Amino acid sequence: MSEASQALQKIAKGTGIVFVGTIISMFFGFLSRAIIARYFSTAEYGVFNLALTVLNIALVIATLGFQNALPREVAFYKEREPSRVRDLISTALVIVAVNSLIWTAILFLEAGNISQVFKDARLVYALRIVVFALPFWALTFVIISISRGFGRVREQVYFQNILYPILWLILVLSLAIFNLPFASIFYVYLLTQFLTFFALFFEAYRINLIKLNFSFDLKLGKKLVAFSLPLMFVGILNFLMTWTDTLMLGYYKSSEVVGLYTAASPLARLIPIFLNSAGILYAPIVTSLYAQGKINEMKRTYQILTKWIFLLTLPIFSVMFLFPEATILFIFGGKYVSAASALQILALGSMFHTFLGLNGLSLVVIGQPKLNMIGDTFAVIFNVVLNVLLIPKYGMIGAAVATSVSYFVANVFRSFWLYQRTRIHPFSWNYVKPLVISFVLLGIIESLHLKVPNIWYAIPILIVFLVVYSFLVLLSRSIDKEDVELFLTIEQKLGIDVEIIKKILRRFI
């Protein structure tokens, strides 16, 4: 078995675990959002989302990009200088703890000025409550990133993907059951973040991932911050690409429009679920190949993984793109259906982001995080300019177009620089064929202008589409040997013998 296949199988194993955790997280998260959206008014739902948007920006700054840098840095030091791993971990935790406390104070004091930007006085008390969740949230992210550097996904799955959303759902349900006022949602959010951090910290200490005798290595801290700062700016830029539409809708329109739009945007962000799941272990595993100079193996891993991600993502994208009204109706209810066109446009942008693969993470692996920052800067400029031009006239549609264009620009830049530096790209011939088949089939179905009253009418159409698509992919002989090796490994681990599928694969490989 080739090194690329071995790397793919490790990534696939971690992706499967993270995917299950992410599905659980998404399920409980959408339940919580649906309860909040139905229990409170659209304007109150908009204030809640604006408060979390501001807090998310603060989180990126408070963590200094460590959540993206530490998986790579821990893996690197573990390989090259294992004696310094403990100092690296302790230094990272001290830096983030201090920085997050500073930003908590800043946001608390500036809550009034922030609320004036969005012309909603309710945002003041919202921010002055949720801001105290920032240190707990930031340290939770850092501890999980450290565990990823050791090739572990349990901490992310158990605490971030399962414990947190379940706690959040239980407490949100309590608000609705006891008919508590709108302000209570922010105290509930703070309590959820605190309980999640406390449980994770105790577990990390129990398994000796972190120790209580913290130390601070100034030299190591400077190197870590220097490597991480471009990633922090990338995080800010990515966040702006994701949330500028929400912020500017709040500025140009109203909290009610924000509430409607935030029924579409979280659904579209579900599309890269497999991409994000694969990225959890991609960096530490592929870093090993890069450190050994095995660029061809790294390229092969990238191409096969990108094809898998696209094939797995296609059903999710298809239902949102082909049946946006039915999707929103099923999740959020009839009063949010007017956001259907925005969902369709956002789905296109998210899918483009997905089908080019983990280009941004690959740039981090090869030590070029600054290129991510440059490309994302151009994308954010496009995003802001388009939002200013389109939102006043087109509202949610304009915001969705601006966001999708920014995804396109960012990913074109990342993929161009990745190819320029390493000659790595996702477009193997066995990936191009499924792409073309999917575009043609989706275009045919969309041209029929099918109107379905609810999601249950859409499911049979989607099943027929996927069956036809799978048959055409097999007929086009788009199966790689790595696909078969992964299937055989899964078959062996499950202890089953699927001879029929193996015969089909042998015929079409």
N, C-alpha and C positions, 0 to 999 in steps of 0.2 A: 504494500500500500504506500502511495506517495506521501511526502510530507504535507502537500496541499490537502490531500484527503484526510490525513490525521488532524490537521488544523481545522478543517471543515467539520469533522465529527465532534471535536471538542466544542466548537462554537455552536453547532446544532444542538448538542446536549444542553448547554447553558441557555440557548435561545428557547428551547422547549420549556425549561423550568420557568424562565422569566416570562415567557408568553402566558403560561397558565396563571402565574401571579398577576400579570398585567390584565388579563381577562377578568380575574376576580376583582382587581382594583377598579377597572373600568365599569364593571357591572354595578358594584356598590356605589362608585362615584356618580354614575348616571342616575341611580336611584335617589341618591342624596340631592343631586341637582334638580331632578324632577319634582321632589317633595318641596324644595325651596321655591322653585318656579311656580308651583301650583298653590302653595300655602301663602306666599307673599305676592304683592302686586308686581307688575313688570318693572315699575320704577324702583321699587325696593330691591328687586333682583338685580337691577342695573347697578345700584349703589354697592351691593355686596360684591359684584364682579369688579367694579372700579377699585374698591379697597384691596381686593386680592391682587389686582394688576399692579398697583403701587407696591405692595408687599413683595411681589415676585421680582420687580426691578431691584428692590433693596436686597433681596436674597442673592442675586447675581453679584452685586457689588460686595456684599458681606463675605461671600465665600471666595472672592478673588480668583475665580476660575479653578479652584482646587478640585472641585468635583469632577472636572474633565482631565486635570493634570495628574492627580494622584494615582489613578489606575495604572497609567504609564510609568510614572516616577517610582512607585512602590515596586512594580515588576522589574524596572531597570536596576534599582539599587539592590533588590533581592538577588539579581543575577551577578552584578558587578561588585557591590560593596555591602554584603549582608549585615555587617556589623553596624551599619549606620541606619538601618531601616527603622529601629525603635526611635532614634533621635528625629528622623524625618517625620514619623507619625506624631510624636509629641509636639514638635515644632509647629506642624500644620494645625493641630487642634488649638494650641495657644493663640496663634495668629488669628484664626477664624473666630474664636471666642471673644477676643478683645475687639476685633473689627465689627462684629455683629452687635455688640453692646453700644459701640459708638454710633452706629447707624440707627439703632433703636431710639437713642436719645434724640438724634437729629429729626427723625420722622415724627416723634411725639411732639417736639417743639414746633415743627413746621406744618402740622396737620391743617391748621387754619388757612395758610397760604395755598396749600395743595388743593383744598376744597374749593377755593375761589377760582382756580383754573377750570374746574369742572362745573362751577356754578351750582353746587349742591351742598347746602350746609350740613346735611346728614352725614357727609363723608368725614367730618371732623371727629365726631365721637366714634365712628367706625374705625378710623385709623388709630385713634388713641387707645383702642382696646387691642386690635389685632397686631399692632406693632410689637407687643411683648412676646409674640410667638416667634419673632425673627431669630433670636439666638438659638432656641430649641430646634427650629427648622434647619438653620444653617449647620449646626453641629451634627444633626441627623444625616444630612447629605454627605458631610465629610467622612463620618464613620463608615457609611455605606461605600463610599468611594475607596476608602482604605481596604475594606474587605474585598472589593473587586480587584484591587491590585494583587491580592493573593490568589486570584482565580476563584473566589467564592461568590455565589449568588444568593445564598440562603438569607443573609441579612437583608438584602433588598427585597426579596420575595416575602419573607415572613413579616417584616416590620413595615416597609414602605408600601408593599402591594396588598397585604392582607390585614394586618393589625390596624393601620391608620384608617383605611376606608371603612372598615367595620365599626370602629369606634365613632367615626364621623357620622355614619348612617344612624347608629343607635341614638346618638345625642341629637341629631337633626329630627329624628322621629319623635323624640321626647318633646321637642319644641312644639311640634304640631299637635301631639296628643294633649299636652297641658295648656295649649293655646297661649304660649308665651309671646311677649312683644318682639318686634323686629330686632331691637338691640341685642337680644339674647343670642342671636346667631353668631355674633362676634366673640362673646365669652365662650361659647361652645367650641369655636374654632381654636381659640387659645388653649383651652383645656385638652383638646385632641392632640395638638402639637406637643404639649408638655408630656402627656402620658406616653406618646410614641417614643419621644426622646429618652425618657426615663427607662422604659423597657429595653430599648436598643442599647443604651449605655451599660445597663446591668448585664446584658447578654455578652456584649463585647468584652467587658471586664472578666466575665466568667470563663470565656474561651481564650483568655490571654491575648486578645487582639490589641487591647490598649491596657495601660497600667495607670495607677493613680499617682505615682511619683513622676509628675510631668517635668520635663526639662526643655530648655530652649537653646538651640544652636543657631547663633546669629548668622554665621556664614552659610549654613545649610538653608536657613530661612530666606536669605537674600537670593540664593540660587533658585529656590522653589518659587518665590514670588516673581522673579525675572522670567522664568519659564511660563508661569501661570497667567501673568498679566495680559498677554495677547489673547489668551483663552477667556479671561474675564470680559475683555472688550468684545470678543466674539459672542459670549453669552449675552451681553447687553444688546448687541446688534441683533442677534437671533430673537431675543425677547421683543425688541422693538419691531422686528418684522412680523412677529406673531401678534403683538398687542397694540401696535400703533393704530390699527383700524378701530379697535375698541376705544382707545383713549380719544382719538379724533372724532369718532362718532359722538362720544360724550361731550366734546367741546362744541362741535357744530350743530348737533341735533339735541337729543335729550336722553335722560336715563332710561326712558321707555324704549327708545330705539336700540340702546345698548342692550337692554334686556332681551329684545327680539333677536338681535344679531348673535348674542352669546348662546342662543339655542343652536345656531348653525356652526359656529366656530369650534366648539369642543367636539362636535361630531366629526368634522373634517380632520381634526388633530388625532382622531382614532386611526386614520388611514396608515400612518407610518408605524403602527404598533409592532410589526415584525422587524422593520428596520431598526427601531430603537431597542428591541429585545436582542437582536443579533449584535448590536453595538456594545452590549454590556461586557462581553468577553472578547470581542474582536480586537480591541487595542492591546491588551496584555499578550494575547496569543500571537498576533501578527507582528508585534514588536520583536518577538524572538526570531522570526524569519528575517526581518529587516536587519537586525543586529548581526546576523550571520551572512548578510549579503545575498540572500536567496530571493531576489526580486521576481524571478519567474514563478517561483512557488507562491509568492505573495500575490502576483497578478492572477494566477489561476484561482487561488482562494477567493479573491475579490470578484472575479467573473462568475464563478459558480454560485457564490453566496448571493450575489445581486440577482441572479436568475431565480433562485429559491424565494427570495424576498418578494420579487415581483409576482410570481405565481401564487404565493400565499396571500398577497395583498389584494389581488384582482377581485375576488368576490366582495370584499368590503367596499372597495371603490365603486364597483358596478352598481350595488344597491343604492348608494348615495347619489351617484351620478345619474342613473336612469330613473330612480324613483325618490327624488328629494322630498316631495310633499308627504308621501307615505311614511318615510323615515322619521321626519320631524313630528308628524302626527302621532306615531307610535311611541316616541320617547317623551315628548314634551306636551302634547295636547294640541287642540285645534287653534288656540290663540297665538301660536308661534309659527303657523304654516306659512305666513307671509315671508319668512326667511328662507324659503325653499330655493329660490334662484341664487341667493348668496351661498347656500350650501353646495350647490352644483358647481359654482365657480371655484369655491375654496377646495372642493374635492379634486379638481383638475390640478390646482397648484400643489396640493399635498402629494398627489400621485407622481407628478414630475419630480418632486423632491425625492420620492421613494425609488423610482425606477433607475436613477443614476447610481444608487448604492451609497456606501459609507465613504464618500469622497472626503468629507471634512475630517473624520476620524483618521483616515489614511494620511492626510497631511500632518496631523499631530504625530502619528507614528514615525514618520520620516523626519520629524523635528522641524516642521515648517508651520507652526501655528499662526505666524504673522500673515501668511498668505490667506488663511481663513478670514483674518481680520480685515484685510484689504478688500477681498471680494464681498464680504458682508457689508462693508461700508458703502460700496457702490449700490448694493441692493437696498439698503435702508434709505439712501438718498432717493432712489426711484420710488420707494414706498411712500415716503413723506410727500414728495412732489405730487404723486398721483392721488394720494388721499386729499391733499389740499385742492386739487383740481376737480376731483370726482365726487367727494362726499357731499359738498353743498348742493349739488344738482341731483345726484343719483342715490344718495344715502347709502344703505347697506350694500347695494350692488357695486357702487363705486369703491367702497371699502374692500369688498371681496376681490375685485379686479386688481386693486393696488397690492394686496397681500400675495395673490397668485403670481403677479409679475415679479415681485421681490424674490419669491422662491425660485423662479426661473433664472433670474440674474445671478443670485448667489450660487446656485448649483452649476451653472455654466462656468463661472469663474473657478470654482473648486475643482471641477473635473478637468478643465483646461490646464491648470497648474499641476495637478496630479499627473496628468499625461506628459506634460513637458518635463517634469522632474524624473519620472520613473517609467514612462511609457505604459502605465497602467490605465486601463479603461474597461468598462463593463461589457462592451459589445462584441462578445463572441458570436459566431454565426448561429449557434444553438440558442442564443438569447434573442437575437434579432428576429428570428422566425416567429417565436411566440408573441413578441411585441407587435409585429405586423398583423398577425391573426387576431389579436385582441382588439386592435384599433379598428379593423374592418368590421368585426362582429358588433362592437359597441356602436359604431357609426350606423350600421343597418338598424339595430334596435331603436336607437335614438331617433332616426328618421321616421319611424313608424308613429311617433308621438303617442305612445301608449299612456292611457290615463287609468290609474288603479286607485280605488277608494281607500285601501289600507294596505299595510305591509303583507297581509296574508295572501292577497292577490298577486303581489310582486314576487313572492317566494317561488312559485312554480315556474314563472318566466325565467328567474335567475337560475334555477336548477337546469332547465333546458339549455340556457346559454352556456353554463359551465360544462355540461356533458358534451355539447357540440365542440366547445373550445378544447377540452381535453382530448377528444378524438382527433381533432385537426393537429394538435401539438404532437401527438404520437405519430400521425400520418406524415408529418413533416420531418420526422426523425430528429427531434430536438433534445433527445436524451443523451447525457454525457455519462462516461464511465463512473465519475464521482457520484452521480445521482444513484446509480445502481449499487455502488459500494455502501452508500449511506442507507439505502433501503435494506440491504442485506444485514447491515449492522443492527438496524432497528428490529428487523425480523428475528435476529438471533437473541437480542436482549428481551424481546417479548415472549420468546419461546414458542413461536408459531411458524408454520410452513405455508406460505401463500404461493403455491405453485402456479396458479392461474396467472397472477400478476407477473411472476417471473417469466413465464412464457411470453406474455405480451411484451414485456421489456426487451427480451432477447430478440423478438421479431422486429422491433422498431428502433433499436439502438443503432 
